[in-house]
């Protein structure tokens, strides 16, 4: 597949009609639709597929309350787009949280109604499988109600290498210790050229998928993600989707696909421009059309804004991600959009959807079908303030963001 796919060689309305009826489209067709199909027609097809998939609950859009616990910023991988990491020798910038601090953050998450935590940090040169076993088992012992939806294939590759064990053993051990599912961390761009340009020290896209496939086969499901706007071509974006769809055909282990846009501040990726809002909206739509084997498409508005988030619900997305009690990674690169629980509910409702709080596995926990019953005393919002990291510790106030 190349960027030169010719619009005249495809009957775009016929391809859209076939897709809307549940037919699978090819990568070549996806590229033409993504690049050239009329926006309204593309969105209408994606929305029709969403409504068909969720017939009976198509009026609902979901969110989750979670906390992103950044356990360390020390990292040996040095991705060019990352504004969060510190090199191992940078003792002024680098930090790691102790277990008591992490457990305190878990306790706050439970207190504020959160159901999920995401462990997210750097590839610390000393943190092997044993580190994650210790921390996950401690979290599960103290807070068995919290779902640990964390890490990704890149962290698994790193911890297995540090501990000198196989990837299979690493996955089995951290799963036994308490990891419930993997996030889509580290996917970035899976095709070789853009991946090497932005993350030359990371494993290949093929290896990332191989590790995720191994996890799925071991019973550990995951989400999948895409970082847009670092200089990749449209064809490479579609190739990223193709690679995910192929693995999903074999495993069925990806619960959701979550594209988000590159943030250009405070990093080493110079001369790159972000993906536009229209490119992002079109990606949401083509993902819903092309990824016919992935249940959920998440609109990520942390990097694109609330209005864009609302639009995604009309272009194939069924979920708006997190009311997040803390986030430092994407924010450090310039993401500034924020929300509290009431604002998330309002954002979904004013997009003509009924808001519902979901579990990690997407079951509806609370459906806000009557505005009169919306939260009045927003405990989450009342506890929120900016979180600042200084000298390796964080102020005790919480930051509330919407994110992936």
Secondary structure, DSSP 8 states (H G I E B T S, - for coil): --TT--GGGS-HHHHHHHHHTT----HHHHHHHHHHS-HHHHHHHHHHHHHHHTTTTTTEEEEEEEEEEE-B-B-SS--TT-SS-B-TT-TTT--B--HHHHHHHHHHHHHTT--EEEEE----TT--HHHHHHHHHHHHHH-TTSEEEEEEHHHHHHHHHHHT--HHHHHHHHHHHT--EEEEET-S--SHHHHHHH-TTS--HHHHHHHHHHHHHTT--EEEEEEE-SS--HHHHHHHHHHHHHHHHHH--EEEEEEEE---TTSS-TT-----HHHHHHHHHHHHHH-TT--EEB---TTT-HHHHHHHTTTT--EEEEEES---HHHHTT------HHHHHHHHHTTT-EEEEE-TT--EEEE---GGGS-SS-HHHHTB----EETTEE-SSB--EEE-
